[in-house]
């Protein structure tokens, strides 16, 4: 199933009788899939938690910029 999923997503391809190989743009496709997953699944949970904790957009952006500058 894993090979089928990766093949259908264009991350790998099969050369019959030889084996599986990664596509030239595999890294970009994996990053794009992870980005989509984050935006659809993780970010809404994070925003909900921020609301529950009373973290404002301004507080978040300030912390984001401080953290971003040190990473």
C-alpha positions in Angstrom: 0.0 0.0 0.0 2.8 2.4 0.8 4.3 2.0 -2.6 0.9 2.5 -4.3 0.3 5.7 -2.3 3.7 7.1 -3.1 3.4 6.2 -6.7 -0.1 7.7 -7.0 1.3 10.9 -5.4 4.1 11.0 -8.0 6.8 10.7 -5.3 8.2 7.4 -6.7 7.9 5.5 -9.9 8.5 1.9 -10.9 10.8 0.7 -13.6 9.4 -2.7 -14.3 11.8 -5.5 -13.4 14.3 -3.0 -11.9 12.6 -1.4 -8.9 11.3 1.8 -7.5 13.0 5.2 -7.8 12.3 8.6 -6.4 10.9 11.2 -8.8 13.1 14.3 -9.6 10.6 16.5 -7.8 9.9 14.2 -4.9 11.2 16.5 -2.2 8.9 19.4 -3.4 5.9 17.1 -3.5 6.6 15.7 0.0 7.0 19.3 1.4 3.8 20.4 -0.4 1.8 17.5 1.1 3.2 18.2 4.6 2.3 21.9 4.1 -1.3 21.0 3.1 -1.6 18.6 6.1 -0.3 21.3 8.5 -2.7 23.9 7.2 -5.7 21.6 7.1 -5.2 19.6 10.3 -2.6 21.1 12.7 -3.2 24.8 12.3 -6.9 24.8 13.1 -6.1 22.9 16.3 -3.4 25.4 17.2 -5.7 28.3 16.6 -8.4 26.7 18.7 -6.0 26.3 21.5 -4.8 29.9 21.2 -8.4 31.0 21.6 -8.9 28.9 24.6 -5.7 30.3 26.2 -6.5 33.9 25.3 -3.5 34.3 23.0 -4.2 37.2 20.7 -3.0 37.4 17.1 -0.7 40.2 18.1 0.8 38.1 20.9 1.3 35.2 18.5 2.9 37.4 15.8 5.3 39.0 18.3 6.3 35.5 19.6 6.5 34.2 16.0 8.9 37.0 14.9 11.0 36.6 18.0 11.3 32.8 17.5 11.8 33.2 13.8 14.7 35.5 14.3 16.6 33.0 16.5 16.0 29.9 14.5 
